[in-house]
Amino acid sequence: MTDQNDTPDTDTSEAPSRNPAKLGLVALVVAALVGGGWYLYSQGKLPGLGGKPPAAAASTPAGAAGTRPADVRPEEGLRVLAEVNGKTITAEEVAPATINGLDRAVAVDRYVTRLLAAEAASELYPDAAKAAKAAAEREVLANLYLQRRRAELLQEVTDKDIDQFYKDQVKDADYASYKLNYYLTQDDIDAATMERNIAANDAEAKAKFKPVPAEGDGFIPLAQTPYGLGQLVASAKAGDYLRAVRVRDGFLILHIEQVRPGKKPAQTKEIKEEIRGLIAQRRFNDELLERREKAQIKLKL
């Protein structure tokens, strides 16, 4: 069971592949961290350090959580632009405004007012200010770690690492395309009955399956598998019927009618950079996971 909703749709005739982008996000992210996910990553379906940023990112205000203005180097960000009551204002602090086109002098002047307001908050509301400082500090430091460590890990990835990843992870099978049929029901008992009938090779039961809509000759890549179930499809072979899976609209059974072999792309410069980003992201995730495993975490919800 991979996908649950409170109110499944009651129209069983609607083809499940009409909204794979919304339904498959979680499965696509998981796929990026195993073999089949390379196809999705290389096609720009997944975020990563090596690929081009999505169009929406261009409009994200510089300095938002998890970002850093591209043209402010670490050493440049530490340069002091002003002092107010003994406190410094650095290029890093005004960078979000200057990156968006504001004159540096104007940005610094505005930040002076912000600094004075912060001092006033500390004087008038010391307890609330202390809590706010702690929260802001953690956010800033977390972003600092994300930005700097990712950059370091990118530099640490060698050509040998990239070649090995390409050899081990980028498979021709990841570029195969599939002709699929589906059976969708809101009744779990009906789904279980269908599974038993299929196992018994019931022709009447198999006749109830409908083709997954696809353009052209009816074949689709893994990235377009209904409800993001590409990994399940990739693990099956032609002729297989998958077990019923709980999805947003009910219970889905997929039938792999045909599999068309694919061919992985040549190791171009662009693909090498995408692989570099994916390797760095994996190492970063592993590093964070190791820190979590060593940490003493007590939830008090």
PASEBA-1860 file (N, C-alpha, C; in nm, 3 decimals):
! residues 301
1> MTDQNDTP> 0.083/-0.118/0.000/0.000/0.000/0.000/0.088/0.125/0.000 ~ 0.079/0.206/-0.100/0.173/0.317/-0.110/0.110/0.453/-0.105 ~ -0.021/0.464/-0.122/-0.079/0.596/-0.136/-0.220/0.594/-0.079 ~ -0.248/0.673/0.025/-0.377/0.670/0.088/-0.438/0.808/0.093 ~ -0.570/0.814/0.078/-0.645/0.938/0.089/-0.770/0.912/0.171 ~ -0.826/1.016/0.226/-0.945/1.000/0.308/-1.067/0.964/0.227 ~ -1.079/1.025/0.109/-1.200/1.006/0.030/-1.166/0.964/-0.110 ~ -1.154/0.833/-0.136/-1.121/0.788/-0.272/-1.232/0.819/-0.368
9> DTDTSEAP> -1.196/0.844/-0.493/-1.292/0.873/-0.598/-1.377/0.751/-0.625 ~ -1.503/0.771/-0.658/-1.593/0.659/-0.681/-1.604/0.622/-0.827 ~ -1.541/0.697/-0.915/-1.549/0.669/-1.058/-1.437/0.576/-1.099 ~ -1.468/0.449/-1.113/-1.364/0.352/-1.145/-1.327/0.352/-1.291 ~ -1.401/0.426/-1.373/-1.372/0.424/-1.516/-1.264/0.521/-1.555 ~ -1.229/0.610/-1.466/-1.129/0.710/-1.502/-0.991/0.648/-1.502 ~ -0.917/0.671/-1.608/-0.783/0.613/-1.622/-0.691/0.670/-1.518 ~ -0.612/0.585/-1.449/-0.529/0.631/-1.340/-0.410/0.711/-1.382
17> SRNPAKLG> -0.377/0.717/-1.509/-0.253/0.786/-1.547/-0.276/0.930/-1.586 ~ -0.395/0.984/-1.561/-0.420/1.121/-1.603/-0.353/1.223/-1.512 ~ -0.317/1.180/-1.391/-0.250/1.274/-1.301/-0.128/1.211/-1.236 ~ -0.036/1.149/-1.314/0.079/1.083/-1.252/0.174/1.178/-1.187 ~ 0.181/1.305/-1.231/0.279/1.398/-1.175/0.250/1.424/-1.029 ~ 0.120/1.445/-0.996/0.085/1.472/-0.857/0.098/1.348/-0.772 ~ 0.059/1.234/-0.826/0.051/1.114/-0.747/0.183/1.043/-0.732 ~ 0.277/1.072/-0.822/0.400/0.995/-0.822/0.518/1.061/-0.757
25> LVALVVAA> 0.501/1.178/-0.693/0.615/1.253/-0.644/0.698/1.173/-0.546 ~ 0.633/1.112/-0.445/0.707/1.037/-0.344/0.782/0.921/-0.406 ~ 0.713/0.850/-0.494/0.778/0.735/-0.557/0.896/0.776/-0.643 ~ 0.886/0.892/-0.708/0.996/0.939/-0.792/1.118/0.972/-0.708 ~ 1.096/1.035/-0.592/1.209/1.069/-0.505/1.277/0.943/-0.455 ~ 1.195/0.844/-0.416/1.253/0.717/-0.373/1.331/0.654/-0.487 ~ 1.275/0.664/-0.607/1.338/0.601/-0.723/1.474/0.661/-0.752 ~ 1.494/0.788/-0.718/1.622/0.854/-0.746/1.736/0.793/-0.668
33> LVGGGWYL> 1.703/0.726/-0.555/1.806/0.671/-0.470/1.830/0.522/-0.497 ~ 1.768/0.466/-0.600/1.796/0.329/-0.641/1.817/0.327/-0.791 ~ 1.843/0.207/-0.846/1.881/0.199/-0.987/1.786/0.265/-1.082 ~ 1.657/0.234/-1.073/1.562/0.283/-1.170/1.547/0.432/-1.168 ~ 1.586/0.495/-1.059/1.567/0.638/-1.047/1.658/0.718/-1.137 ~ 1.763/0.655/-1.192/1.851/0.733/-1.279/1.776/0.787/-1.399 ~ 1.684/0.710/-1.454/1.609/0.759/-1.571/1.535/0.887/-1.535 ~ 1.467/0.886/-1.418/1.390/1.003/-1.377/1.480/1.123/-1.355
41> YSQGKLPG> 1.594/1.097/-1.289/1.685/1.208/-1.260/1.739/1.269/-1.390 ~ 1.781/1.183/-1.483/1.842/1.233/-1.606/1.743/1.304/-1.695 ~ 1.613/1.274/-1.677/1.511/1.340/-1.758/1.461/1.468/-1.693 ~ 1.524/1.509/-1.582/1.484/1.634/-1.518/1.361/1.621/-1.432 ~ 1.321/1.496/-1.395/1.202/1.476/-1.315/1.229/1.494/-1.167 ~ 1.355/1.495/-1.130/1.389/1.504/-0.990/1.484/1.620/-0.964 ~ 1.472/1.683/-0.846/1.566/1.789/-0.811/1.700/1.728/-0.775 ~ 1.807/1.804/-0.789/1.939/1.753/-0.752/2.043/1.860/-0.772
49> LGGKPPAA> 2.160/1.833/-0.720/2.265/1.933/-0.728/2.322/1.946/-0.868 ~ 2.314/1.838/-0.946/2.381/1.842/-1.074/2.297/1.895/-1.187 ~ 2.164/1.891/-1.174/2.078/1.931/-1.285/2.050/2.078/-1.287 ~ 1.978/2.121/-1.390/1.939/2.261/-1.400/1.828/2.290/-1.302 ~ 1.826/2.408/-1.237/1.722/2.439/-1.142/1.590/2.456/-1.213 ~ 1.477/2.420/-1.146/1.347/2.439/-1.208/1.319/2.584/-1.231 ~ 1.228/2.613/-1.326/1.198/2.751/-1.362/1.149/2.830/-1.243 ~ 1.073/2.762/-1.153/1.018/2.834/-1.040/1.127/2.886/-0.948
57> AASTPAGA> 1.241/2.817/-0.947/1.348/2.860/-0.858/1.402/2.996/-0.895 ~ 1.391/3.033/-1.021/1.445/3.161/-1.064/1.370/3.277/-1.000 ~ 1.244/3.254/-0.964/1.166/3.362/-0.905/1.167/3.358/-0.754 ~ 1.234/3.257/-0.694/1.240/3.249/-0.550/1.331/3.358/-0.497 ~ 1.286/3.435/-0.397/1.369/3.543/-0.343/1.501/3.490/-0.294 ~ 1.607/3.555/-0.334/1.740/3.513/-0.290/1.749/3.521/-0.140 ~ 1.812/3.422/-0.080/1.827/3.422/0.064/1.715/3.349/0.134 ~ 1.615/3.295/0.060/1.510/3.218/0.124/1.570/3.093/0.182
65> AGTRPADV> 1.491/3.025/0.268/1.542/2.907/0.336/1.597/2.807/0.236 ~ 1.721/2.762/0.263/1.783/2.661/0.177/1.852/2.718/0.056 ~ 1.856/2.852/0.040/1.920/2.908/-0.077/2.031/3.003/-0.036 ~ 2.114/3.038/-0.134/2.220/3.135/-0.111/2.241/3.211/-0.241 ~ 2.246/3.344/-0.236/2.268/3.420/-0.358/2.390/3.369/-0.432 ~ 2.373/3.341/-0.560/2.477/3.272/-0.635/2.605/3.352/-0.649 ~ 2.595/3.486/-0.648/2.715/3.565/-0.674/2.779/3.620/-0.548 ~ 2.743/3.566/-0.432/2.805/3.610/-0.307/2.891/3.496/-0.255
73> RPEEGLRV> 3.023/3.508/-0.271/3.113/3.405/-0.224/3.123/3.411/-0.072 ~ 3.156/3.296/-0.006/3.164/3.295/0.140/3.249/3.408/0.198 ~ 3.369/3.430/0.139/3.456/3.534/0.193/3.399/3.674/0.169 ~ 3.329/3.693/0.055/3.268/3.822/0.026/3.153/3.848/0.122 ~ 3.079/3.742/0.158/2.964/3.759/0.246/3.002/3.808/0.385 ~ 3.127/3.786/0.426/3.170/3.827/0.559/3.218/3.972/0.564 ~ 3.225/4.039/0.450/3.275/4.177/0.448/3.178/4.270/0.521 ~ 3.230/4.350/0.612/3.148/4.442/0.692/3.117/4.566/0.611
81> LAEVNGKT> 2.989/4.600/0.601/2.945/4.717/0.525/2.905/4.833/0.614 ~ 2.873/4.804/0.741/2.831/4.911/0.833/2.837/4.861/0.976 ~ 2.841/4.956/1.071/2.835/4.924/1.213/2.730/5.011/1.278 ~ 2.649/4.950/1.364/2.544/5.022/1.434/2.550/4.983/1.582 ~ 2.581/5.078/1.666/2.593/5.052/1.811/2.687/4.935/1.839 ~ 2.794/4.929/1.762/2.893/4.824/1.782/2.863/4.694/1.712 ~ 2.747/4.685/1.648/2.709/4.563/1.577/2.735/4.581/1.428 ~ 2.784/4.477/1.363/2.820/4.486/1.221/2.707/4.439/1.130
89> ITAEEVAP> 2.707/4.496/1.010/2.618/4.451/0.902/2.707/4.404/0.789 ~ 2.692/4.279/0.749/2.779/4.220/0.648/2.711/4.215/0.512 ~ 2.792/4.189/0.410/2.740/4.176/0.274/2.640/4.061/0.264 ~ 2.663/3.957/0.343/2.572/3.842/0.343/2.430/3.883/0.382 ~ 2.419/3.973/0.479/2.287/4.012/0.529/2.208/4.095/0.430 ~ 2.275/4.176/0.352/2.202/4.260/0.256/2.198/4.198/0.116 ~ 2.265/4.084/0.100/2.271/4.020/-0.032/2.133/3.991/-0.091 ~ 2.035/3.940/-0.013/1.904/3.914/-0.072/1.844/4.036/-0.141
97> ATINGLDR> 1.863/4.154/-0.082/1.809/4.276/-0.141/1.889/4.320/-0.263 ~ 2.020/4.313/-0.256/2.102/4.358/-0.369/2.090/4.264/-0.488 ~ 2.077/4.135/-0.462/2.062/4.039/-0.570/1.933/4.067/-0.647 ~ 1.831/4.115/-0.579/1.704/4.147/-0.644/1.703/4.285/-0.707 ~ 1.820/4.351/-0.711/1.830/4.476/-0.785/1.834/4.603/-0.702 ~ 1.822/4.594/-0.570/1.824/4.713/-0.486/1.967/4.766/-0.473 ~ 1.981/4.895/-0.480/2.113/4.957/-0.465/2.171/4.921/-0.328 ~ 2.302/4.892/-0.325/2.364/4.846/-0.200/2.350/4.949/-0.089
105> AVAVDRYV> 2.369/5.076/-0.119/2.358/5.179/-0.015/2.217/5.182/0.043 ~ 2.117/5.170/-0.045/1.978/5.168/0.003/1.953/5.043/0.087 ~ 2.007/4.931/0.042/1.988/4.806/0.115/2.050/4.815/0.254 ~ 2.169/4.872/0.263/2.234/4.887/0.393/2.155/4.981/0.482 ~ 2.105/5.091/0.425/2.026/5.187/0.505/1.902/5.120/0.563 ~ 1.836/5.041/0.481/1.717/4.971/0.529/1.752/4.869/0.637 ~ 1.868/4.806/0.620/1.907/4.705/0.717/1.946/4.768/0.850 ~ 1.995/4.891/0.847/2.023/4.964/0.971/1.895/4.977/1.052
113> TRLLAAEA> 1.786/5.013/0.985/1.657/5.025/1.054/1.613/4.890/1.110 ~ 1.635/4.785/1.033/1.599/4.651/1.081/1.681/4.614/1.204 ~ 1.809/4.645/1.203/1.893/4.614/1.318/1.846/4.689/1.442 ~ 1.811/4.816/1.425/1.761/4.894/1.539/1.630/4.839/1.592 ~ 1.545/4.789/1.501/1.420/4.727/1.544/1.447/4.600/1.623 ~ 1.549/4.525/1.581/1.586/4.404/1.652/1.635/4.436/1.793 ~ 1.713/4.545/1.805/1.759/4.587/1.937/1.641/4.624/2.026 ~ 1.544/4.692/1.968/1.426/4.732/2.045/1.349/4.609/2.093
121> ASELYPDA> 1.338/4.508/2.009/1.269/4.385/2.049/1.339/4.319/2.167 ~ 1.473/4.316/2.164/1.549/4.256/2.274/1.528/4.332/2.404 ~ 1.515/4.466/2.395/1.495/4.547/2.515/1.354/4.535/2.571 ~ 1.254/4.536/2.483/1.115/4.540/2.527/1.058/4.401/2.554 ~ 1.103/4.300/2.480/1.046/4.166/2.493/1.159/4.063/2.506 ~ 1.234/4.067/2.615/1.355/3.984/2.626/1.331/3.834/2.613 ~ 1.225/3.782/2.676/1.200/3.638/2.671/1.164/3.592/2.530 ~ 1.070/3.667/2.469/1.031/3.631/2.332/1.148/3.649/2.237
129> AKAAKAAA> 1.229/3.752/2.261/1.345/3.777/2.175/1.446/3.664/2.185 ~ 1.464/3.611/2.305/1.558/3.501/2.324/1.514/3.378/2.245 ~ 1.384/3.346/2.252/1.332/3.231/2.177/1.345/3.254/2.027 ~ 1.315/3.377/1.983/1.323/3.408/1.840/1.467/3.399/1.791 ~ 1.560/3.445/1.872/1.702/3.438/1.835/1.746/3.293/1.817 ~ 1.705/3.208/1.911/1.744/3.068/1.905/1.691/3.003/1.778 ~ 1.564/3.031/1.745/1.503/2.972/1.626/1.571/3.023/1.499 ~ 1.597/3.155/1.495/1.661/3.213/1.377/1.804/3.162/1.361
137> EREVLANL> 1.873/3.149/1.474/2.012/3.101/1.468/2.017/2.960/1.411 ~ 1.927/2.874/1.458/1.926/2.737/1.408/1.896/2.733/1.259 ~ 1.803/2.816/1.216/1.767/2.819/1.074/1.886/2.864/0.989 ~ 1.951/2.969/1.033/2.065/3.023/0.959/2.181/2.923/0.955 ~ 2.210/2.863/1.070/2.321/2.768/1.076/2.290/2.642/0.996 ~ 2.165/2.599/0.999/2.128/2.482/0.920/2.148/2.511/0.771 ~ 2.105/2.629/0.727/2.124/2.667/0.587/2.272/2.679/0.552 ~ 2.349/2.731/0.646/2.494/2.742/0.624/2.554/2.604/0.601
145> YLQRRRAE> 2.517/2.509/0.685/2.567/2.372/0.670/2.522/2.311/0.538 ~ 2.395/2.330/0.504/2.344/2.274/0.379/2.422/2.326/0.260 ~ 2.443/2.457/0.257/2.508/2.520/0.142/2.656/2.482/0.134 ~ 2.727/2.500/0.244/2.872/2.477/0.242/2.905/2.329/0.224 ~ 2.834/2.243/0.298/2.868/2.100/0.292/2.837/2.042/0.155 ~ 2.725/2.083/0.096/2.693/2.035/-0.038/2.800/2.076/-0.138 ~ 2.844/2.200/-0.127/2.948/2.249/-0.218/3.077/2.169/-0.202 ~ 3.111/2.138/-0.076/3.232/2.059/-0.051/3.220/1.918/-0.108
153> LLQEVTDK> 3.104/1.859/-0.089/3.084/1.722/-0.138/3.088/1.716/-0.291 ~ 3.037/1.819/-0.355/3.046/1.824/-0.501/3.191/1.822/-0.547 ~ 3.275/1.898/-0.478/3.416/1.904/-0.515/3.488/1.772/-0.488 ~ 3.437/1.695/-0.393/3.504/1.570/-0.355/3.473/1.455/-0.450 ~ 3.369/1.469/-0.531/3.334/1.362/-0.625/3.437/1.358/-0.737 ~ 3.498/1.242/-0.760/3.602/1.228/-0.861/3.545/1.170/-0.991 ~ 3.623/1.180/-1.098/3.582/1.120/-1.225/3.567/0.969/-1.210 ~ 3.650/0.909/-1.126/3.639/0.766/-1.101/3.506/0.732/-1.037
161> DIDQFYKD> 3.462/0.815/-0.941/3.332/0.795/-0.877/3.220/0.801/-0.980 ~ 3.230/0.897/-1.070/3.127/0.916/-1.173/3.123/0.797/-1.268 ~ 3.241/0.751/-1.311/3.247/0.636/-1.401/3.189/0.511/-1.335 ~ 3.219/0.492/-1.207/3.168/0.375/-1.136/3.017/0.381/-1.121 ~ 2.966/0.500/-1.091/2.821/0.517/-1.078/2.752/0.488/-1.211 ~ 2.809/0.541/-1.318/2.751/0.518/-1.451/2.748/0.369/-1.483 ~ 2.855/0.299/-1.448/2.863/0.157/-1.477/2.763/0.077/-1.393 ~ 2.752/0.112/-1.265/2.670/0.032/-1.173/2.523/0.071/-1.174
169> QVKDADYA> 2.494/0.199/-1.191/2.358/0.248/-1.169/2.280/0.282/-1.296 ~ 2.349/0.325/-1.400/2.279/0.365/-1.522/2.264/0.242/-1.611 ~ 2.144/0.190/-1.617/2.118/0.066/-1.688/2.029/0.089/-1.810 ~ 2.048/0.006/-1.911/1.960/0.011/-2.028/1.814/-0.010/-1.986 ~ 1.793/-0.094/-1.885/1.657/-0.125/-1.840/1.584/-0.002/-1.788 ~ 1.661/0.096/-1.737/1.598/0.218/-1.684/1.534/0.301/-1.795 ~ 1.572/0.272/-1.918/1.520/0.348/-2.032/1.421/0.267/-2.115 ~ 1.377/0.156/-2.058/1.275/0.077/-2.124/1.141/0.150/-2.118
177> SYKLNYYL> 1.049/0.113/-2.207/0.914/0.167/-2.204/0.815/0.051/-2.194 ~ 0.696/0.081/-2.146/0.603/-0.025/-2.109/0.463/0.001/-2.164 ~ 0.398/-0.107/-2.203/0.256/-0.101/-2.238/0.182/-0.166/-2.121 ~ 0.097/-0.088/-2.054/0.033/-0.132/-1.930/-0.118/-0.134/-1.942 ~ -0.178/-0.223/-1.864/-0.323/-0.226/-1.846/-0.351/-0.214/-1.696 ~ -0.472/-0.171/-1.661/-0.502/-0.150/-1.520/-0.643/-0.194/-1.484 ~ -0.659/-0.223/-1.356/-0.792/-0.248/-1.299/-0.799/-0.167/-1.170 ~ -0.900/-0.083/-1.158/-0.913/0.007/-1.043/-1.049/-0.015/-0.977
185> TQDDIDAA> -1.047/-0.033/-0.846/-1.171/-0.053/-0.771/-1.160/0.015/-0.636 ~ -1.276/0.057/-0.581/-1.277/0.116/-0.447/-1.298/0.012/-0.338 ~ -1.321/-0.111/-0.376/-1.356/-0.218/-0.283/-1.236/-0.310/-0.261 ~ -1.188/-0.318/-0.137/-1.073/-0.403/-0.111/-1.105/-0.551/-0.130 ~ -1.229/-0.589/-0.104/-1.269/-0.728/-0.124/-1.268/-0.761/-0.273 ~ -1.317/-0.667/-0.354/-1.316/-0.686/-0.499/-1.173/-0.699/-0.549 ~ -1.084/-0.617/-0.494/-0.943/-0.624/-0.535/-0.883/-0.759/-0.502 ~ -0.914/-0.810/-0.381/-0.861/-0.941/-0.342/-0.919/-1.052/-0.429
193> TMERNIAA> -1.048/-1.039/-0.462/-1.111/-1.138/-0.550/-1.046/-1.137/-0.688 ~ -1.018/-1.017/-0.739/-0.953/-1.006/-0.870/-0.815/-1.070/-0.868 ~ -0.741/-1.052/-0.761/-0.609/-1.114/-0.750/-0.619/-1.266/-0.756 ~ -0.718/-1.321/-0.686/-0.735/-1.467/-0.686/-0.774/-1.517/-0.826 ~ -0.863/-1.442/-0.891/-0.907/-1.482/-1.024/-0.792/-1.477/-1.125 ~ -0.708/-1.377/-1.113/-0.593/-1.366/-1.202/-0.497/-1.482/-1.178 ~ -0.474/-1.514/-1.051/-0.387/-1.628/-1.018/-0.441/-1.758/-1.075 ~ -0.574/-1.765/-1.087/-0.638/-1.885/-1.143/-0.649/-1.878/-1.294
201> NDAEAKAK> -0.590/-1.773/-1.353/-0.589/-1.755/-1.499/-0.731/-1.742/-1.556 ~ -0.814/-1.667/-1.483/-0.953/-1.644/-1.523/-0.956/-1.543/-1.637 ~ -0.997/-1.587/-1.756/-0.999/-1.500/-1.874/-1.100/-1.387/-1.858 ~ -1.211/-1.413/-1.793/-1.313/-1.310/-1.774/-1.261/-1.197/-1.685 ~ -1.187/-1.234/-1.583/-1.128/-1.133/-1.494/-1.025/-1.049/-1.569 ~ -0.941/-1.113/-1.647/-0.837/-1.041/-1.721/-0.897/-0.948/-1.826 ~ -1.015/-0.981/-1.875/-1.080/-0.898/-1.977/-1.129/-0.766/-1.920 ~ -1.134/-0.754/-1.789/-1.182/-0.631/-1.725/-1.073/-0.523/-1.719
209> FKPVPAEG> -0.951/-0.558/-1.753/-0.842/-0.460/-1.750/-0.852/-0.367/-1.871 ~ -0.816/-0.240/-1.847/-0.819/-0.139/-1.953/-0.678/-0.088/-1.979 ~ -0.649/-0.047/-2.101/-0.514/0.005/-2.131/-0.489/0.138/-2.057 ~ -0.369/0.152/-2.005/-0.329/0.282/-1.948/-0.311/0.378/-2.065 ~ -0.383/0.491/-2.065/-0.373/0.585/-2.177/-0.229/0.628/-2.204 ~ -0.191/0.629/-2.329/-0.057/0.670/-2.368/-0.062/0.722/-2.510 ~ 0.028/0.812/-2.540/0.033/0.867/-2.675/0.102/0.771/-2.770 ~ 0.076/0.789/-2.898/0.145/0.710/-3.000/0.109/0.563/-2.996
217> DGFIPLAQ> 0.211/0.479/-2.979/0.190/0.335/-2.987/0.150/0.271/-2.854 ~ 0.126/0.352/-2.753/0.077/0.298/-2.626/0.184/0.265/-2.524 ~ 0.310/0.289/-2.556/0.418/0.263/-2.461/0.451/0.390/-2.381 ~ 0.482/0.373/-2.253/0.517/0.486/-2.168/0.647/0.455/-2.093 ~ 0.726/0.558/-2.060/0.846/0.537/-1.978/0.807/0.521/-1.832 ~ 0.902/0.478/-1.751/0.875/0.457/-1.610/0.823/0.584/-1.542 ~ 0.873/0.699/-1.587/0.835/0.825/-1.524/0.686/0.854/-1.537 ~ 0.620/0.792/-1.633/0.478/0.818/-1.655/0.390/0.706/-1.602
225> TPYGLGQL> 0.447/0.616/-1.525/0.367/0.508/-1.467/0.262/0.565/-1.373 ~ 0.138/0.519/-1.379/0.033/0.573/-1.292/0.071/0.569/-1.145 ~ 0.039/0.677/-1.074/0.058/0.688/-0.930/0.203/0.670/-0.887 ~ 0.297/0.696/-0.977/0.438/0.687/-0.940/0.484/0.546/-0.906 ~ 0.423/0.446/-0.967/0.457/0.308/-0.936/0.563/0.252/-1.030 ~ 0.647/0.339/-1.083/0.748/0.296/-1.178/0.842/0.190/-1.123 ~ 0.880/0.199/-0.995/0.972/0.102/-0.939/0.911/-0.038/-0.935 ~ 0.781/-0.046/-0.906/0.714/-0.176/-0.907/0.710/-0.233/-1.048
233> VASAKAGD> 0.680/-0.147/-1.144/0.673/-0.191/-1.284/0.811/-0.237/-1.331 ~ 0.915/-0.162/-1.294/1.050/-0.195/-1.338/1.097/-0.330/-1.283 ~ 1.042/-0.370/-1.168/1.084/-0.497/-1.108/1.009/-0.617/-1.165 ~ 0.910/-0.592/-1.253/0.830/-0.700/-1.311/0.875/-0.727/-1.454 ~ 0.813/-0.826/-1.514/0.845/-0.861/-1.653/0.717/-0.867/-1.734 ~ 0.732/-0.872/-1.864/0.615/-0.875/-1.952/0.525/-0.992/-1.916 ~ 0.394/-0.963/-1.909/0.296/-1.065/-1.876/0.257/-1.069/-1.730 ~ 0.335/-1.004/-1.644/0.307/-1.006/-1.500/0.187/-0.919/-1.464
241> YLRAVRVR> 0.118/-0.960/-1.358/0.014/-0.879/-1.294/0.066/-0.843/-1.155 ~ 0.071/-0.714/-1.123/0.119/-0.672/-0.993/0.011/-0.691/-0.888 ~ 0.052/-0.704/-0.764/-0.044/-0.712/-0.655/-0.119/-0.581/-0.643 ~ -0.239/-0.587/-0.588/-0.320/-0.466/-0.571/-0.248/-0.367/-0.479 ~ -0.249/-0.241/-0.519/-0.183/-0.135/-0.443/-0.287/-0.030/-0.406 ~ -0.285/0.013/-0.281/-0.377/0.118/-0.236/-0.327/0.251/-0.290 ~ -0.409/0.318/-0.370/-0.375/0.448/-0.425/-0.485/0.547/-0.388 ~ -0.471/0.668/-0.436/-0.565/0.773/-0.398/-0.708/0.739/-0.435
249> DGFLILHI> -0.727/0.674/-0.548/-0.861/0.649/-0.599/-0.914/0.511/-0.567 ~ -0.844/0.435/-0.487/-0.892/0.303/-0.452/-0.781/0.200/-0.451 ~ -0.807/0.085/-0.513/-0.709/-0.023/-0.521/-0.677/-0.048/-0.669 ~ -0.548/-0.045/-0.701/-0.504/-0.055/-0.839/-0.423/-0.182/-0.861 ~ -0.455/-0.252/-0.971/-0.377/-0.366/-1.015/-0.326/-0.335/-1.156 ~ -0.196/-0.347/-1.175/-0.136/-0.320/-1.306/-0.095/-0.450/-1.374 ~ -0.110/-0.452/-1.505/-0.068/-0.565/-1.587/0.037/-0.515/-1.686 ~ 0.155/-0.575/-1.687/0.259/-0.538/-1.782/0.238/-0.621/-1.908
257> EQVRPGKK> 0.181/-0.558/-2.009/0.151/-0.630/-2.132/0.276/-0.652/-2.216 ~ 0.353/-0.545/-2.237/0.475/-0.557/-2.317/0.583/-0.467/-2.258 ~ 0.707/-0.503/-2.282/0.821/-0.423/-2.241/0.909/-0.399/-2.363 ~ 0.936/-0.272/-2.390/1.023/-0.238/-2.503/1.161/-0.201/-2.447 ~ 1.266/-0.273/-2.485/1.400/-0.244/-2.432/1.444/-0.101/-2.464 ~ 1.526/-0.046/-2.377/1.578/0.088/-2.397/1.730/0.086/-2.403 ~ 1.787/0.202/-2.427/1.933/0.215/-2.435/1.976/0.336/-2.355 ~ 2.068/0.316/-2.261/2.113/0.427/-2.179/2.194/0.525/-2.264
265> PAQTKEIK> 2.191/0.653/-2.228/2.263/0.754/-2.306/2.413/0.745/-2.286 ~ 2.487/0.801/-2.381/2.632/0.808/-2.366/2.667/0.899/-2.250 ~ 2.785/0.879/-2.194/2.829/0.955/-2.077/2.883/1.092/-2.122 ~ 2.792/1.184/-2.149/2.829/1.318/-2.193/2.872/1.403/-2.074 ~ 2.924/1.521/-2.102/2.965/1.612/-1.996/2.847/1.650/-1.908 ~ 2.731/1.675/-1.969/2.612/1.712/-1.893/2.569/1.599/-1.800 ~ 2.570/1.477/-1.851/2.531/1.363/-1.769/2.631/1.341/-1.656 ~ 2.759/1.363/-1.683/2.859/1.350/-1.577/2.831/1.446/-1.463
273> EEIRGLIA> 2.792/1.569/-1.497/2.763/1.668/-1.393/2.636/1.630/-1.316 ~ 2.540/1.572/-1.385/2.420/1.527/-1.316/2.453/1.413/-1.219 ~ 2.538/1.322/-1.264/2.580/1.212/-1.177/2.659/1.266/-1.059 ~ 2.745/1.364/-1.083/2.823/1.425/-0.975/2.729/1.480/-0.868 ~ 2.624/1.549/-0.913/2.528/1.605/-0.818/2.453/1.498/-0.741 ~ 2.417/1.391/-0.808/2.344/1.284/-0.741/2.432/1.212/-0.639 ~ 2.558/1.189/-0.673/2.651/1.126/-0.579/2.669/1.215/-0.456 ~ 2.689/1.344/-0.480/2.707/1.437/-0.369/2.582/1.440/-0.280
281> QRRFNDEL> 2.465/1.438/-0.341/2.341/1.441/-0.264/2.326/1.314/-0.180 ~ 2.362/1.202/-0.235/2.356/1.076/-0.160/2.448/1.082/-0.038 ~ 2.570/1.130/-0.061/2.666/1.139/0.050/2.618/1.236/0.156 ~ 2.558/1.344/0.111/2.504/1.442/0.205/2.392/1.379/0.287 ~ 2.300/1.307/0.222/2.191/1.240/0.293/2.244/1.138/0.392 ~ 2.346/1.062/0.351/2.404/0.962/0.440/2.467/1.028/0.562 ~ 2.533/1.141/0.540/2.597/1.212/0.649/2.494/1.262/0.750 ~ 2.384/1.317/0.700/2.279/1.365/0.789/2.214/1.249/0.864
289> LERREKAQ> 2.193/1.138/0.794/2.133/1.021/0.857/2.221/0.969/0.970 ~ 2.351/0.968/0.946/2.445/0.923/1.049/2.439/1.013/1.172 ~ 2.426/1.142/1.149/2.415/1.236/1.261/2.286/1.212/1.340 ~ 2.177/1.183/1.269/2.051/1.156/1.337/2.061/1.028/1.421 ~ 2.128/0.928/1.367/2.140/0.801/1.439/2.222/0.817/1.566 ~ 2.317/0.908/1.566/2.401/0.930/1.683/2.339/1.029/1.783 ~ 2.242/1.105/1.737/2.183/1.209/1.822/2.087/1.148/1.925 ~ 2.074/1.213/2.040/1.976/1.176/2.141/1.851/1.260/2.119
297> IKLKL> 1.749/1.199/2.061/1.627/1.271/2.024/1.513/1.226/2.112 ~ 1.448/1.320/2.179/1.331/1.292/2.264/1.217/1.382/2.217 ~ 1.117/1.322/2.157/1.002/1.399/2.109/0.902/1.419/2.222 ~ 0.852/1.541/2.234/0.752/1.573/2.337/0.636/1.646/2.270 ~ 0.563/1.574/2.189/0.454/1.635/2.113/0.326/1.642/2.195
END
